[in-house]
Amino acid sequence: MSDDERPRKSWREIDKQKDRSQHRKEEKPVVEKKRGPGSQKSYRSQLDRLFETGKIADLVAQRAPGAAGGEPGGENRIKMLGAIKRAMDRESITRELDAYLAKFGELPDELEILEKALDHRKLSLQVDAMRRIDALLDREQPKRKRTMVGQLKLIRDVSGDDEAEGLAKKLLGRLE
């Protein structure tokens, strides 16, 4: 058989030969197992049962106190906490925190909100936030640790208050 009579390989076949060794056998593609429709129906029925029995409110209340129907103004509380989290500059943080405190009285035990409170204009609120952060650090670490460390260093260096400086140093020791 001459070269002219032999069937020519396509470019795809030539590339396949270049990509792998001649000594390897043809690899079989891995077939992923798909979940059957029964598992999805089971999952949906469990969710439906959760909503029908009203236990979903209990679960939400465990995750975000005051968010479920158990406490009046729960939806408003979530909106206000979201506004605090979205606030970027010191003025808007102070404004949003003051509005929250006027309505609900005290800061929530949530590290992200307490971290924002370190930027508040009032030193007394910063000190309260640092005390709460100290208590929460036993259970969890902040998501933005470097940001919190920077804010604590600023308070330590600029505040001029012995209590605030002491708390900032203590927290810095725990975070660094």
N, C-alpha and C positions, 0 to 999 in steps of 0.2 A: 504494500500500500504506500503510495507516495504522499508527500506533504499536501498536495493539492486535493487529494481524495479524502483525507482525514477531516472529520467535522471540527470546525473551529470553536474554541471556548469563548464564552461571552466575557466581557470585562468584569462582571460580577464574579464569575467563577475564578478568574485569574486573581482577583483581589482576595477571595476566600483562601486560595492556596497560599498567598503571601502572608496572611494574618496568622496562620497556625502551622505547626510542625506537621510534616508528612507522617510522623510516627504516631500521631494521636488519632484515636477513633472519632467518628462523628459523635458530637455531643447531642444528647437529647434535650430538648427545651424543658424547663421546669414548669410544670402545670400547677398553678395555684388552686388550692381547694376553695371553692366558693361556698359560702354558707347558704344553706337551703332557705326557701321562703318560710319554713316553719320556725326557724330561729328568730327571724325578724317579727313574725306574728307574735311569738312568745314575748319578745321584748316590748312590743307595742301594747300588748294586753297588760303587762306588768305596769307600764307607764299609765295606761288608762285607769287601772285599779288605784294607783297612787293618787291620781287627781280626783277620782270619784270619792274616795274615802276621806279626802281632805288632809291627808298626812303630808302632802307637799308643803303646806304652810308650816308644819313643824320642822321640816328639813330646812326650809328657807330661814326660819327663825333661829335655828342652830348656827347657820352659816353667817347670817347678817342680822344681828339682833335689831329689832325694830323695823325690819324690812317687810315682814309678813303682816297680815291683818291683826296680829296680836296687840300692836301698839298703835294708837292713833297718830296719823301723820307719818307713817312709815315710808310711803312713797316720796313724800316731800324730803324726808331725811336722806334718802338715797340720792335724790337729785342734788341736794346741798353738798353732800359728801363728794359727788362727782364734780361739782363746780370747784370745790377746794382742790381736788386732785388736778384739775385742768389749769388752775391758776398758776401763772408763771412768774410774775414779778412780785416784789414785796408788797406793793400797794394792793394789788388784787387779792393776794393771799390774806392780808390783814382784813380787808373788806369782807371776804367770804367767810373767814373764821369768826369774825365778829357777828355776822348774821347768823351763823350756825349756833354760836354760844348764846345769843339772845333768844333763840327759839328753844334750844335743847339743854342749855345750862352748863354742860361740861364736854370736854373733848372725848371722842370715842377711843377705845383701846385698839387702835389700828396704826401700825408703824408708818404707813405712807402718809396718813393725815398728821401724825405727830411730827414727822420729818418736816412737813410743810409748816407746822406751828413753830419750828425753830427759826423761821424767817419772819415771824410776827413782829410788829413794832414794840409791843409791850414785853418788857423783860420778865414780868411775873408770869406771863403765859409761856414764855420760853422755858422758864424754870419748871413750871408744871409739866410741860411736854417732856423735859429731860427726866423728871422723876418717873413718869409713865413709861418712857422708853427704857429706862433702867429695869423696871419690873418686867417689861415684855421681852427683853433680851435673853431671859432665861428660857423662853419657849421658842423664839424664832429670831432669825437674823434679817436685817433690812435688805430689800431688793437692791437699792442703790446705796451701798455701803460707803463708797468714796464720796458721794454727795453729802451724806450725813456727817462723815468725818470732817469735810471741809467746813460745814456749817458750825460744827462743834468747835473747831479751831478758831473760827472767827469769833464766836461767843467768848471763848477762853481769852482771846487776845484783846478784845475790844470792850467787853461788857463793863468792866470796872466794878462789878459786884462780886464779893467773895463767894457767896453761895453759888452763883451761876458759874463762876470760874471753877470751883471745886467739883460741881456736878459735871461740867464739860470735861474736865481732866479725867474724872472717874469713867465716864462713858468712852472717852478716847482710849483709855487703857483697856477697856473691854472689847472695843472694835478693832484696834490695831494689832 
